[in-house]
């Protein structure tokens, strides 16, 4: 299954974390059950860079379009980049990044 690294950034002024409706909604949106059941996206890891208003996800999905759909709510608050990725094992196995 294709692997992706997703990067979302937003300005400090529009940070959804402090918004009374948007923060909880986005947290519920990235719940593994929602991601898998409604979008076919499996979340392997997620983290927010402290103070940088930057959120990363490592996911897999049958098609990139599913990841794009899954990340659509985040586009309302800032930018979203979906980057094709590989595991370290796959990179070493093919001998090139």
PyMOL commands that set and color helices and strands:
alter all, ss='L'
color gray80, all
select helices_A, chain A and resi 12-14+16-18+22-29+32-39+64-75+88-94
alter helices_A, ss='H'
color red, helices_A
select strands_A, chain A and resi 3-9+41-49+54-61+79-85
alter strands_A, ss='S'
color yellow, strands_A
deselect
rebuild
show_as cartoon
